[in-house]
Amino acid sequence: MVSYFIRRFLLIIPTFIGITLMVFTITRFVPGGPIERMISEAGNMQNSGNIQSEQDQPLSEEQIEELKKYYGFDKPLITSYFIWIKKVLSGDLGISTRYYDPVWDMIKNRIPISLFFGSIALVLTYGICIPLGVLKAIKHKTLVDNITSIIIFTGYAIPGWVVGGVLMQYFASHLDILPLGGFVSDNFEELSLSGQIFDLIKHAVLPVTAYVAGSFAVMTVLMKNTLMDNLASDYVKTAIAKGLPFKTAVLKHAMRNSLIPLATGFGSNISIILSGSFLIEKVFNIDGMGLLGYESVLLRDYPVVMGILVISSILFLIGNILSDICVAFVDPRVQFE
């Protein structure tokens, strides 16, 4: 098993290179990059200032060449990529072409925000899915199962950001008992410790609810169906026939095997925790990683896009290995050889 995980960790290197090289190539060929944006802004400044020019091009060829040299567009693709990857390995993610701030500083300031909401949402999702899936399996085709199924599939059918907008309209705008958005209040620093905790909770209720609403349906149904299959298997029937209590058969035998499908997807959720949901962050005006990535793509801020890709891809690749570890922990029959 140790050799298997060593090979998996070594595979991170070529996979990471493939992911970043593909996105890096796309950023070089997609129109509307930082140079085109600066040319457009220069043209707008001329028009707004009524500056007359005999040329349609607001920047000279020499200025454009200087911009290409500054942003590294004057070199071949592979050369530019290896220059960029060398900087990444040294801890330099570059400078934002829009805000001219170090990319790592921009990401570092937003990681705690996305980590806060993502971690709470993940814990609540698994904390709701597993017990609810067990309850639905045991109470199959009863009133409890039918009512919870209606709630689950209603939440699944409505996108999380729509749920967030509806909740914000009712609880924040109409009832005025929760804040409209943001991570903390403007006077957060002036509050006491208990006041700051309460302020964080108030601001987290609606976004976390929106996060959980659209993610727990699949996991709950998966838990229910897997548990029902295990309860109908011969080994559980044999255990109950030999006098084992039904509760013990569910919790100690069928339950563990039913957690295997959920364990396979646990590691991949690590990257989701950090990347966040840009739509939910947009609705609630939360300045997290998701919103930063979304705005960076729109503004063609390629250093920020690549910086977020570096972090999310590494977390995703490590998360896949963690999924294998979770599977091996839940199912001792699994031997990675």
C-alpha positions in Angstrom: 0.0 0.0 0.0 2.9 2.4 0.8 4.3 1.9 -2.7 0.9 2.6 -4.2 0.6 6.0 -2.5 4.2 6.9 -3.4 3.3 6.3 -7.0 0.2 8.3 -6.7 2.1 11.2 -5.2 4.7 11.0 -8.0 1.9 11.1 -10.6 0.9 14.5 -9.2 3.8 16.1 -11.0 3.0 15.2 -14.6 -0.8 15.7 -14.0 -0.1 19.1 -12.6 2.1 20.0 -15.5 -0.6 18.8 -17.9 -3.4 20.8 -16.3 -1.4 24.1 -16.0 0.1 23.8 -19.5 -3.4 23.4 -21.0 -4.9 26.4 -19.2 -1.7 28.4 -19.8 -2.0 27.7 -23.5 -5.7 28.8 -23.5 -4.8 32.1 -21.9 -2.3 32.8 -24.7 -4.8 32.2 -27.5 -8.1 33.6 -26.0 -8.7 37.1 -27.3 -9.2 40.0 -24.9 -6.1 39.6 -22.8 -4.4 42.3 -20.7 -2.8 44.0 -23.7 -6.1 44.3 -25.6 -7.7 45.6 -22.4 -5.1 48.3 -22.0 -5.5 49.3 -25.7 -9.2 49.5 -25.2 -8.9 51.6 -22.0 -6.4 53.9 -23.8 -8.9 54.4 -26.6 -11.7 55.1 -24.1 -9.5 57.7 -22.4 -8.9 59.4 -25.8 -12.6 59.5 -26.6 -13.6 60.8 -23.2 -10.9 63.5 -23.3 -11.8 64.4 -26.9 -8.2 63.8 -27.9 -7.8 63.7 -31.7 -5.5 61.2 -33.2 -4.7 60.5 -36.8 -4.3 56.8 -36.1 -7.1 54.4 -35.0 -4.6 52.6 -32.7 -4.3 54.5 -29.4 -0.9 52.9 -28.6 2.2 52.9 -30.8 3.8 49.7 -32.0 6.7 50.3 -29.7 4.4 50.6 -26.7 2.6 47.4 -27.6 5.9 45.6 -27.9 6.9 46.9 -24.5 3.6 45.6 -23.0 4.2 42.2 -24.7 7.7 42.0 -23.2 6.4 43.1 -19.8 3.7 40.4 -19.7 5.9 37.7 -21.3 3.9 37.5 -24.6 7.0 38.2 -26.6 8.4 34.7 -26.0 7.3 31.3 -27.4 4.6 29.5 -25.5 6.8 26.7 -24.1 9.5 29.2 -23.0 6.9 31.4 -21.3 5.4 28.4 -19.5 8.7 27.2 -18.1 9.6 30.7 -17.0 6.2 30.8 -15.2 6.5 27.4 -13.7 10.0 28.3 -12.4 8.6 31.3 -10.6 5.8 29.2 -9.2 8.3 26.7 -7.7 10.0 29.6 -6.1 6.8 30.8 -4.5 6.1 33.6 -6.9 2.6 33.5 -8.5 3.2 36.8 -10.4 1.5 40.2 -10.3 -2.1 40.9 -11.1 -2.5 42.6 -14.5 -5.7 44.4 -13.3 -4.9 45.5 -9.7 -1.0 45.3 -9.9 -0.9 43.4 -6.5 1.0 40.2 -5.9 -1.2 37.3 -6.8 -0.3 35.3 -3.6 -1.3 38.3 -1.4 -4.7 38.5 -3.2 -5.3 34.8 -2.8 -4.0 34.6 0.8 -6.4 37.3 2.0 -9.4 35.3 0.6 -8.5 31.8 1.6 -9.7 32.1 5.2 -13.1 33.4 4.0 -13.7 30.5 1.6 -12.3 28.0 4.0 -14.7 29.3 6.7 -17.8 28.8 4.6 -16.6 25.7 2.8 -15.6 23.8 6.0 -18.9 24.6 7.8 -20.8 23.6 4.7 -18.9 20.3 4.3 -19.4 19.3 7.9 -23.1 20.1 7.8 -23.5 18.3 4.5 -22.0 15.0 5.8 -23.6 15.5 9.2 -27.0 15.8 7.5 -26.6 13.3 4.7 -25.4 10.3 6.6 -28.0 10.3 9.4 -30.8 11.3 7.0 -29.8 8.6 4.5 -29.8 6.0 7.2 -33.2 7.2 8.4 -34.7 7.1 4.9 -33.3 3.5 4.3 -34.8 2.2 7.5 -38.1 4.1 7.0 -38.3 3.3 3.3 -41.7 4.1 1.7 -43.0 5.5 5.0 -44.4 9.1 5.6 -40.9 10.2 6.8 -39.2 8.9 3.7 -41.8 10.6 1.4 -41.7 13.9 3.1 -37.9 14.1 3.3 -37.7 13.0 -0.4 -39.9 16.0 -1.4 -37.6 18.4 0.6 -34.4 16.8 -0.8 -35.4 16.9 -4.4 -36.9 20.4 -4.1 -33.6 21.6 -2.8 -31.7 19.7 -5.5 -33.9 21.2 -8.3 -33.3 24.8 -7.1 -29.7 26.1 -7.5 -28.0 27.1 -4.3 -27.6 30.7 -5.4 -31.3 31.0 -6.1 -32.0 29.6 -2.6 -29.6 32.2 -1.2 -31.4 35.0 -3.1 -34.8 33.9 -1.8 -33.6 33.6 1.8 -31.8 36.9 1.6 -35.0 38.6 0.3 -37.1 37.2 3.1 -34.9 37.0 6.1 -32.6 40.0 5.4 -34.8 42.4 3.4 -38.3 41.6 4.6 -37.8 40.5 8.2 -34.5 42.3 8.7 -33.2 39.7 11.2 -30.1 38.7 9.2 -27.6 40.8 7.3 -27.9 41.2 3.5 -24.4 40.0 2.9 -20.7 40.4 3.5 -18.4 38.4 5.7 -18.6 40.6 8.8 -20.2 43.9 9.8 -18.4 47.3 9.3 -18.0 47.6 13.1 -16.6 44.1 13.5 -13.3 45.3 15.1 -15.1 47.3 17.7 -17.1 44.3 19.0 -16.2 42.1 21.9 -15.1 38.5 21.3 -18.6 37.1 21.9 -20.0 39.9 19.7 -17.6 39.0 16.9 -18.6 35.3 17.1 -22.3 36.2 17.0 -21.6 38.6 14.1 -19.8 35.8 12.1 -22.7 33.4 12.8 -25.3 35.9 11.6 -23.4 36.5 8.4 -22.8 32.8 7.8 -26.4 31.5 8.3 -27.8 32.3 4.8 -24.6 31.6 2.7 -24.1 28.2 4.4 -27.7 27.3 4.0 -27.4 28.1 0.3 -24.2 26.0 0.1 -25.8 23.0 1.7 -29.1 23.2 -0.1 -27.8 22.2 -3.4 -25.2 19.7 -2.4 -26.7 17.2 0.1 -29.4 15.7 -2.1 -27.2 13.4 -4.1 -25.2 12.2 -1.1 -28.3 11.5 0.9 -29.9 9.4 -1.8 -26.6 7.6 -2.4 -26.3 6.8 1.3 -29.9 5.6 1.4 -29.7 3.4 -1.7 -26.3 1.9 -0.7 -27.5 1.1 2.8 -30.7 -0.5 1.4 -28.6 -2.7 -0.9 -26.4 -3.8 2.1 -29.4 -4.5 4.3 -30.7 -6.8 1.6 -27.4 -8.6 1.3 -26.9 -12.2 2.5 -24.3 -11.3 5.2 -26.6 -8.9 7.0 -29.6 -11.3 6.7 -27.4 -14.1 8.1 -26.2 -11.9 11.0 -29.8 -11.0 11.9 -30.9 -14.6 11.6 -28.2 -15.6 14.1 -29.7 -13.3 16.7 -27.7 -10.1 16.1 -29.9 -7.0 16.9 -31.1 -5.1 13.9 -29.6 -1.9 15.2 -26.2 -3.5 15.6 -26.4 -5.1 12.1 -27.1 -1.7 10.6 -24.5 0.3 12.5 -21.6 -2.2 12.6 -22.0 -4.1 9.4 -24.2 -2.5 6.7 -23.3 1.1 7.7 -19.5 0.7 7.2 -19.9 -0.8 3.7 -22.4 1.9 2.8 -19.9 4.7 3.6 -17.5 3.5 0.9 -19.2 5.5 -2.0 -19.2 8.6 0.2 -15.6 8.1 1.1 -14.5 8.0 -2.5 -15.8 11.6 -3.0 -14.5 13.0 0.3 -11.1 14.0 -0.9 -12.3 15.8 -4.0 -14.4 18.1 -1.7 -11.1 19.5 -0.3 -10.6 21.7 -3.4 -14.3 22.6 -3.4 -14.0 23.9 0.2 -11.3 26.4 -0.9 -12.6 27.3 -4.3 -16.1 28.2 -3.0 -19.1 29.0 -5.2 -18.7 32.3 -7.1 -22.5 32.6 -7.6 -23.2 32.3 -3.9 -20.4 34.6 -3.1 -21.6 37.1 -5.7 -25.2 37.0 -4.3 -24.0 37.6 -0.7 -21.1 39.9 -1.7 -18.5 37.6 0.0 -15.0 38.4 -1.2 -13.8 34.8 -1.3 -11.8 32.6 -3.7 -14.8 31.8 -5.9 -15.6 35.5 -6.6 -12.0 36.3 -7.1 -11.6 33.5 -9.7 -14.8 34.5 -11.5 -13.8 38.2 -11.7 -10.3 37.2 -12.8 -11.7 35.2 -15.8 -14.0 38.1 -16.8 -11.2 40.7 -16.5 -8.7 38.4 -18.2 -6.4 38.7 -15.2 -4.4 35.7 -16.2 -1.8 35.7 -13.4 -4.6 35.4 -10.8 -6.4 32.8 -12.9 -3.2 30.7 -13.0 -2.5 31.3 -9.3 -5.9 30.0 -8.3 -5.5 27.1 -10.7 -2.2 26.1 -9.1 -3.7 26.0 -5.6 -7.0 24.3 -6.6 -5.3 21.7 -8.9 -2.8 20.7 -6.2 -5.6 20.4 -3.6 -7.7 18.4 -6.1 -4.9 15.9 -6.8 -4.1 15.5 -3.1 -7.8 15.1 -2.4 -8.0 12.2 -4.8 -5.3 10.5 -2.8 -7.1 11.3 0.4 -10.2 9.6 -1.1 -8.2 6.4 -1.6 -7.0 6.6 2.0 -10.6 7.1 3.2 -11.7 4.1 1.2 -8.9 2.0 2.7 -9.9 3.1 6.2 -13.6 2.4 5.7 -13.1 -0.9 3.8 -10.2 -3.1 5.1 -10.7 -5.4 2.1 -9.2 -2.8 -0.2 -5.5 -3.5 -0.8 -3.8 -1.0 -3.1 -1.1 -3.0 -4.7 
